[in-house]
Amino acid sequence: MTETVKGPAAYFPSIEKKYGRPITEWKELIRSSPLTRHMELVSWLKTDHALGHGHANALVAHTLAEDTGK
């Protein structure tokens, strides 16, 4: 039986489809940014990369959680 993906990762298939970049590329972009605060990164993705709020928030939340080991 397949387990349903929950949390921010549930957005990943639609993010890849809508924006045409793999999630690993988005995470690398977030990690290479000089910004470190959650909402700064979300705003940057929305402004500079035209992501919607929910998609930007999901990417940032998942990436920061990975980086802090949560």
C-alpha positions as CSV (number, residue, x, y, z in Angstrom):
1,M,0.0,0.0,0.0
2,T,1.3,3.5,-0.9
3,E,1.7,6.0,1.9
4,T,0.2,9.4,1.2
5,V,2.8,12.2,1.3
6,K,1.9,14.9,3.8
7,G,3.2,18.3,4.7
8,P,5.2,20.6,2.4
9,A,6.4,17.6,0.3
10,A,2.8,17.1,-0.9
11,Y,3.2,20.2,-3.0
12,F,6.3,18.9,-4.8
13,P,4.7,17.2,-7.8
14,S,2.7,20.3,-8.7
15,I,5.7,22.6,-8.1
16,E,7.8,20.6,-10.6
17,K,4.9,20.5,-13.1
18,K,4.0,24.2,-12.9
19,Y,7.5,25.7,-12.8
20,G,9.5,23.1,-14.8
21,R,12.4,22.7,-12.3
22,P,13.1,19.7,-10.1
23,I,12.7,20.1,-6.4
24,T,16.5,19.5,-5.9
25,E,17.2,22.5,-8.0
26,W,14.8,24.7,-6.0
27,K,16.4,23.5,-2.7
28,E,19.9,24.3,-4.1
29,L,18.7,27.8,-5.0
30,I,17.3,28.3,-1.5
31,R,20.4,27.1,0.1
32,S,22.6,29.3,-2.1
33,S,20.7,32.4,-1.2
34,P,22.3,34.9,1.3
35,L,18.8,35.1,2.9
36,T,18.2,32.9,6.0
37,R,14.8,33.8,7.4
38,H,11.8,31.8,6.3
39,M,9.6,34.7,5.2
40,E,12.5,36.5,3.5
41,L,13.1,33.4,1.4
42,V,9.4,33.0,0.6
43,S,9.2,36.6,-0.5
44,W,12.3,36.2,-2.6
45,L,11.0,33.2,-4.4
46,K,7.7,34.9,-5.0
47,T,9.3,38.2,-6.3
48,D,12.4,36.9,-8.2
49,H,11.1,33.5,-9.3
50,A,7.3,34.1,-9.7
51,L,6.3,31.2,-7.3
52,G,3.0,31.3,-5.7
53,H,2.9,31.8,-1.9
54,G,1.9,28.2,-1.0
55,H,4.6,26.7,-3.3
56,A,7.3,29.1,-2.0
57,N,6.3,28.4,1.6
58,A,6.4,24.6,1.1
59,L,9.8,24.7,-0.5
60,V,11.3,26.9,2.2
61,A,9.7,25.0,5.1
62,H,10.9,21.7,3.8
63,T,14.4,22.9,3.0
64,L,14.9,24.6,6.3
65,A,13.6,21.6,8.2
66,E,16.0,19.4,6.4
67,D,18.9,21.7,7.1
68,T,18.1,21.8,10.9
69,G,17.4,18.1,11.1
70,K,13.8,18.4,12.0
